[in-house]
Amino acid sequence: MNNYDCIIIGGGIAGITASIYLKNANKNILLIEKSSMGGTLNKISEIHNYPGFSSISGPDLASNLYSQIKSLEVPILNDTVIKIEHQETKNVVYLKDKKLECKYLILATGKEARKLGLPLEDDLIGKGVSYCALCDGGFFKDKDVAVIGAGEAALNEALYLSNICHKVIIVNKYNEFKTETDILDKLKKKGNVLVLYNSLTTALKSKNSKLSSIIVKDEKEEQELEVSGIFVYIGSTPNIFSNLDFELDGKYLKVRENFETSIDSIYAIGDVITKKYYQLVNAASEGMEAAMDIIKRLNKE
Ligand SMILES: Cc1cc2nc3c(=O)[nH]c(=O)nc-3n(C[C@H](O)[C@H](O)[C@H](O)COP(=O)(O)OP(=O)(O)OC[C@H]3O[C@@H](n4cnc5c(N)ncnc54)[C@H](O)[C@@H]3O)c2cc1C
C-alpha cells in the first residue's frame, strides 16, 4: 500500500493550491477529486474579483489551474472518497474498491448550496438563478431580483443587492427573520426593498432560456413576480466526513490557526470550514497555509 505524505481530498481552488505548494516542496502527495477539477469554479459564469484577471470565467480559471498541476505532475485520482479513518500514526482514505494511507490529510471538500428543489432550477443556474450575490449581483444592475431566505445571509445579500438592483423582493417563508442584528432596520430604510412574509416560492418560469418570473404563495393567494434574478439563501451543507468526531461550528469544520482540525494531522481548508467570507482568494490562501504547516512538520521528521 502506497504511504503518502499527504492526501488532499477535493480539487477545488483550495485543494489545488495546497497540492501546488506540497508538490513544489517535493512531497509524496495525491489529489483526489470526484468530479471536475476546479470544483465550484465550474459553476461560476464570470469572476471579477480574482487578482490578476479583470474578468475570467470560472471554467477558464479551473482549466488554468488544471494545466498548472498537470505541468507540475501532481498525481491526481478521479474518485470519490467514501470514508476516512484516523489512526495513531496515519490516516486511511477509503475509496470504493481500495484504501490509501497517508501521514497528513487535507479536507478541501467544499460545500453544497441548498437548492429550492424546483423544476427548472438547475437549468437556470447562471441564467437568473444564483446562490451568490457577491459573485453574480453585478449582472443584475438596475433589474428586479428576489432573495429567497429567512436568515442573516439572505438579509446581508439583499442589502448588498439593494445598492445595485432596481428592486429587491425578499421572499421569507416564515413570519420573521432569524437575525440578531439591526440589518432589517437598515433594509427598511431602503426605498427599493420589499419583504414578503409567510411566502413560499413554488415555481420558476423562463423566457428564452432565462428566468423571467417566480410564483410565490402566501396563506391567501398566489402571485407571479417578474424578476430577472433570484438569489437563494436557504442554507448550505459542507461536505464533511461525519464518521469522525470533528469539532464543528454548526455544520462546518472548526480549524486552528494552522488549519488543522480538532483531529491531529487532519487539516481542512476552503468552503468546508467555518469562517466569515467564502471566497476564492481566501480558499487559495488557506491551501497555502495548510500545505506550509504540513511541509514544516514533514521536514522535521
Ligand atoms: C455561483 C457561485 C459563484 C461564485 N462566485 C465567486 C466569485 O466571483 N468570486 C469569489 O471569490 N468566490 C466566488 N464564489 C465562492 C467560491 O467559488 C468558493 O469559495 C470556492 O470555490 C471554494 O473552493 P473550495 O476549493 O473550498 O471548494 P470547491 O471548489 O467546492 O471544491 C470542493 C471539491 O471537492 C470535491 N469533493 C467533495 N467531496 C468529495 C469526496 N468525498 N471525494 C472526492 N472529492 C470530493 C468536489 O467535487 C469539489 O470539486 C462563488 C460561489 C458560487 C456557488
The ligand as an SDF file (V2000), in Angstrom:
LIG
                    3D

 53 58  0  0  0  0  0  0  0  0999 V2000
  -22.3850   30.5210   -8.0760 C   0  0  0  0  0  0  0  0  0  0  0  0
  -21.1380   30.9060   -7.3050 C   0  0  0  0  0  0  0  0  0  0  0  0
  -20.4110   31.9940   -7.7050 C   0  0  0  0  0  0  0  0  0  0  0  0
  -19.2730   32.3690   -7.0010 C   0  0  0  0  0  0  0  0  0  0  0  0
  -18.5430   33.4530   -7.4380 N   0  0  0  0  0  0  0  0  0  0  0  0
  -17.4120   33.8100   -6.7690 C   0  0  0  0  0  0  0  0  0  0  0  0
  -16.6340   34.9360   -7.2230 C   0  0  0  0  0  0  0  0  0  0  0  0
  -16.9690   35.6070   -8.2070 O   0  0  0  0  0  0  0  0  0  0  0  0
  -15.5290   35.2460   -6.5070 N   0  0  0  0  0  0  0  0  0  0  0  0
  -15.1240   34.5340   -5.4000 C   0  0  0  0  0  0  0  0  0  0  0  0
  -14.0800   34.8580   -4.8300 O   0  0  0  0  0  0  0  0  0  0  0  0
  -15.8420   33.4790   -4.9580 N   0  0  0  0  0  0  0  0  0  0  0  0
  -16.9720   33.1030   -5.6130 C   0  0  0  0  0  0  0  0  0  0  0  0
  -17.7140   32.0430   -5.1530 N   0  0  0  0  0  0  0  0  0  0  0  0
  -17.2210   31.2970   -3.9750 C   0  0  0  0  0  0  0  0  0  0  0  0
  -16.0480   30.3530   -4.3800 C   0  0  0  0  0  0  0  0  0  0  0  0
  -16.3940   29.7140   -5.5800 O   0  0  0  0  0  0  0  0  0  0  0  0
  -15.7570   29.3230   -3.2940 C   0  0  0  0  0  0  0  0  0  0  0  0
  -15.4920   29.9790   -2.0790 O   0  0  0  0  0  0  0  0  0  0  0  0
  -14.5490   28.4620   -3.6770 C   0  0  0  0  0  0  0  0  0  0  0  0
  -14.6640   27.9620   -4.9820 O   0  0  0  0  0  0  0  0  0  0  0  0
  -14.4090   27.3050   -2.6880 C   0  0  0  0  0  0  0  0  0  0  0  0
  -13.3560   26.4950   -3.0960 O   0  0  0  0  0  0  0  0  0  0  0  0
  -13.0840   25.0930   -2.3790 P   0  0  0  0  0  0  0  0  0  0  0  0
  -11.8520   24.5510   -3.0120 O   0  0  0  0  0  0  0  0  0  0  0  0
  -13.1170   25.2410   -0.9100 O   0  0  0  0  0  0  0  0  0  0  0  0
  -14.3580   24.1930   -2.7120 O   0  0  0  0  0  0  0  0  0  0  0  0
  -14.9170   23.6440   -4.1000 P   0  0  0  0  0  0  0  0  0  0  0  0
  -14.4780   24.4490   -5.2520 O   0  0  0  0  0  0  0  0  0  0  0  0
  -16.3530   23.4450   -3.8800 O   0  0  0  0  0  0  0  0  0  0  0  0
  -14.1810   22.2370   -4.2440 O   0  0  0  0  0  0  0  0  0  0  0  0
  -14.5030   21.1300   -3.4740 C   0  0  0  0  0  0  0  0  0  0  0  0
  -14.2450   19.8990   -4.3290 C   0  0  0  0  0  0  0  0  0  0  0  0
  -14.2600   18.7390   -3.5060 O   0  0  0  0  0  0  0  0  0  0  0  0
  -14.8060   17.6750   -4.2510 C   0  0  0  0  0  0  0  0  0  0  0  0
  -15.2690   16.6730   -3.3100 N   0  0  0  0  0  0  0  0  0  0  0  0
  -16.2210   16.8200   -2.3440 C   0  0  0  0  0  0  0  0  0  0  0  0
  -16.3900   15.6760   -1.6680 N   0  0  0  0  0  0  0  0  0  0  0  0
  -15.5150   14.7800   -2.2100 C   0  0  0  0  0  0  0  0  0  0  0  0
  -15.2420   13.3950   -1.9460 C   0  0  0  0  0  0  0  0  0  0  0  0
  -15.8740   12.7250   -0.9760 N   0  0  0  0  0  0  0  0  0  0  0  0
  -14.2920   12.7600   -2.7010 N   0  0  0  0  0  0  0  0  0  0  0  0
  -13.6440   13.4260   -3.6820 C   0  0  0  0  0  0  0  0  0  0  0  0
  -13.8760   14.7350   -3.9880 N   0  0  0  0  0  0  0  0  0  0  0  0
  -14.7990   15.4050   -3.2530 C   0  0  0  0  0  0  0  0  0  0  0  0
  -15.9420   18.3350   -5.0370 C   0  0  0  0  0  0  0  0  0  0  0  0
  -16.2920   17.5780   -6.1660 O   0  0  0  0  0  0  0  0  0  0  0  0
  -15.3280   19.6820   -5.4040 C   0  0  0  0  0  0  0  0  0  0  0  0
  -14.7220   19.6680   -6.6660 O   0  0  0  0  0  0  0  0  0  0  0  0
  -18.8650   31.6330   -5.8420 C   0  0  0  0  0  0  0  0  0  0  0  0
  -19.6010   30.5280   -5.4310 C   0  0  0  0  0  0  0  0  0  0  0  0
  -20.7350   30.1570   -6.1590 C   0  0  0  0  0  0  0  0  0  0  0  0
  -21.5130   28.9380   -5.7130 C   0  0  0  0  0  0  0  0  0  0  0  0
  1  2  1  0
  2  3  1  0
  2 52  2  0
  3  4  2  0
  4  5  1  0
  4 50  1  0
  5  6  2  0
  6  7  1  0
  6 13  1  0
  7  8  2  0
  7  9  1  0
  9 10  1  0
 10 11  2  0
 10 12  1  0
 12 13  2  0
 13 14  1  0
 14 15  1  0
 14 50  1  0
 15 16  1  0
 16 17  1  0
 16 18  1  0
 18 19  1  0
 18 20  1  0
 20 21  1  0
 20 22  1  0
 22 23  1  0
 23 24  1  0
 24 25  2  0
 24 26  1  0
 24 27  1  0
 27 28  1  0
 28 29  2  0
 28 30  1  0
 28 31  1  0
 31 32  1  0
 32 33  1  0
 33 34  1  0
 33 48  1  0
 34 35  1  0
 35 36  1  0
 35 46  1  0
 36 37  1  0
 36 45  1  0
 37 38  2  0
 38 39  1  0
 39 40  1  0
 39 45  2  0
 40 41  1  0
 40 42  2  0
 42 43  1  0
 43 44  2  0
 44 45  1  0
 46 47  1  0
 46 48  1  0
 48 49  1  0
 50 51  2  0
 51 52  1  0
 52 53  1  0
M  END
$$$$
